Amino acid sequence: MIQPYQFNLIEEQIFQLVRTYQSVNDPQTIQTIEGMTKDVVVRQFNPQDDQALLIINEMFQRGLSIKKAEAHLSDLKTYVEPFPAPTIKQTEKLFRKVKKLKVPDFDDFDLQETTYLAWDDIGSQSKYLIATENEGYTAVHGHLSTEVKKGICPICQHESNVSMFLSLTKSSGDGTYTKRGNYICRDSQRCNQQLTDQAHLAEFLKLVKMKEN
Ligand SMILES: [Zn+2]
């Protein structure tokens, strides 16, 4: 089984492969790129995921089109482990300082495309984020500015429509509150679809939470 962000990475790699097949003529160059792509893709699986690896192997053919790649990737999606959605009780506990927390129905989310769970509360202009950490969860929330601009999102590392996410965190020393602002993807669903490396998400959460405790 693979994680949603690993699936995104594979998809990105495969689409690059299609572009190589379509634009490169030199067989040596194609072979080199095929080798590098296969390395990255295969590394995402356990050796016992042999059925998934069969699907991968079928994609490494010169005639691969975007349409064919999409069909294979759709078969591969059955190997993606969905995000383990917390219960309402667990969610309330994660945001216990928030008054009148509105917990959405996580069944409405595509959890196979979710590396971190996020939703907006339009009324209070807030964004809530939940990620897995060790055997449990880690969560942050903050104010989301209505201003939208183009920028690189620190979570998915893609150029996106970003807005200022301002979390209120308590500084460790004197007990005063400091505001930490970061421009992140306004659309968290899109951010999740663009996320190919879990490390950036972990780094972002660490940064936001750094002074919280
Ligand atoms: Zn993003």
Boltz pocket constraint, residues with backbone or C-beta under 6 A from the ligand:
constraints:
  - pocket:
      binder: B
      contacts: [[A, 153], [A, 154], [A, 155], [A, 156], [A, 157], [A, 158], [A, 160], [A, 184], [A, 185], [A, 187], [A, 190], [A, 191], [A, 192], [A, 194]]
      max_distance: 6.0
